[in-house]
Amino acid sequence: MPSHVLIAEDSGSQRAILAALCQQLPDVEVHEAPDGRWALQRARQLPQLDLVVTDLNMPGMDGIELIEQLSRLVQIPTLLLLSGHVPELLAGCMRAAEELGFPAIAYLAKPIDVDVFQSEVQRLLLAAKRPPNPERAIPLAEIFSGLAQNQFCAFFQPIYSQTEQRAVQIEALARWQHPAYGIIGPGSFIDRLEHEGFIVLLTRRIVQTSLDLLARDPCAQDLRLSINLSRSLLEDADFFDWLVGEVASRGLSPQRIVLEITETMAFSDMGHTLVTLLRLRMRGFELSLDDFGTGHTNLEQLKELPLTELKLDRSLIRGIHHSPRSQSILDGIIRIGRELSLRMVAEGLDNSHDLAYLQGRYPDLELQGFLLSVPVSAGELSQHLGLGEQDSSAQA
């Protein structure tokens, strides 16, 4: 069955070029519209629509309004945003599209690079063909049953040092090896377990298997391990006593364990949070502030936390190579991080242009993202520890 692409572009010549590029791809049927109103009407008529490619600056209904209207369709397509006049708005429009529920989104500034355009179209069409995630249909009782039957495991995403040209850290990520659905990501179960008060059961399972990897697998013996903490675990003294014991029983140094908290968690109850983090640092654990750049942290607050690492949110990194505003913001954050002697990690890397920009400007920045390696099982990890070997499956 062919994929259906709708191109909304008011310039007839540019629309023809984009259509021709899409038609060069296998099994693609192209539909065209000169503005947002025509595009919306066409989208409502089509029985199947996989991808909408739209310019932002169009007469009548512009691309931004079109995005909002498309989000109301029964089946929301994937989305590729284009702009030549207001490229600084592209990142904001992408964020809005994410909040509106589009399943996969990309954006490109004009003039369009032919190879990059076709690559993005292929990636988005592939995303459109993926079956819907079964997570919302899984009963809570089935999640508990999966925990009881040890169906949950840890996958690992490497974090790479540019200076050493290899992975120096791995982030443990929960996955569910479901007997019917296969590997299911954390969106299926994390929030529900947290809400029901059972997140500690899953976290203990992930921690134990991850610490075993550090202690027993030769490929991981010089790696740090990142573990994500939920709000409830940050307040759970019993969990931390248990964690200290698990690390000690395997002969591991606490300095190899990096406990990640989010900006929101860090500053929602500053007094209790600070006490907990100070106790952890006193025990030797490293502390990371995840998703940095999405909240309202100021320099004074950042200075008060006993952190060893900042993880720069993907919203700061995505499109950094062509966004002067993002570049200026990142320059400031990097300067602050260096002054505070913090290790810094750029997460969410998903395209080679952003990678090249970061490598050229910040050689001390550590790197993480699907472009470099998708999360992999313990058995596959050794194949993904070299920085020069990008994971081709991440391009899909």
Secondary structure as GFF3:
##gff-version 3
##sequence-region A 1 396
A	DSSP	beta_strand	3	8	.	.	.	ID=ss1
A	DSSP	alpha_helix	12	23	.	.	.	ID=ss2
A	DSSP	beta_strand	28	33	.	.	.	ID=ss3
A	DSSP	alpha_helix	36	45	.	.	.	ID=ss4
A	DSSP	beta_strand	51	55	.	.	.	ID=ss5
A	DSSP	alpha_helix	63	70	.	.	.	ID=ss6
A	DSSP	beta_strand	78	83	.	.	.	ID=ss7
A	DSSP	three_ten_helix	87	89	.	.	.	ID=ss8
A	DSSP	alpha_helix	90	100	.	.	.	ID=ss9
A	DSSP	beta_strand	105	109	.	.	.	ID=ss10
A	DSSP	alpha_helix	114	129	.	.	.	ID=ss11
A	DSSP	three_ten_helix	134	137	.	.	.	ID=ss12
A	DSSP	alpha_helix	140	148	.	.	.	ID=ss13
A	DSSP	beta_strand	152	161	.	.	.	ID=ss14
A	DSSP	beta_strand	166	178	.	.	.	ID=ss15
A	DSSP	beta_strand	182	184	.	.	.	ID=ss16
A	DSSP	three_ten_helix	186	188	.	.	.	ID=ss17
A	DSSP	alpha_helix	190	196	.	.	.	ID=ss18
A	DSSP	alpha_helix	199	216	.	.	.	ID=ss19
A	DSSP	three_ten_helix	218	220	.	.	.	ID=ss20
A	DSSP	beta_strand	224	228	.	.	.	ID=ss21
A	DSSP	alpha_helix	231	234	.	.	.	ID=ss22
A	DSSP	alpha_helix	237	249	.	.	.	ID=ss23
A	DSSP	three_ten_helix	254	256	.	.	.	ID=ss24
A	DSSP	beta_strand	257	262	.	.	.	ID=ss25
A	DSSP	alpha_helix	263	268	.	.	.	ID=ss26
A	DSSP	alpha_helix	270	282	.	.	.	ID=ss27
A	DSSP	beta_strand	286	292	.	.	.	ID=ss28
A	DSSP	alpha_helix	299	304	.	.	.	ID=ss29
A	DSSP	beta_strand	309	312	.	.	.	ID=ss30
A	DSSP	alpha_helix	314	317	.	.	.	ID=ss31
A	DSSP	three_ten_helix	320	322	.	.	.	ID=ss32
A	DSSP	alpha_helix	324	339	.	.	.	ID=ss33
A	DSSP	beta_strand	343	346	.	.	.	ID=ss34
A	DSSP	alpha_helix	352	361	.	.	.	ID=ss35
A	DSSP	beta_strand	366	367	.	.	.	ID=ss36
A	DSSP	three_ten_helix	378	384	.	.	.	ID=ss37
A	DSSP	three_ten_helix	392	395	.	.	.	ID=ss38
###
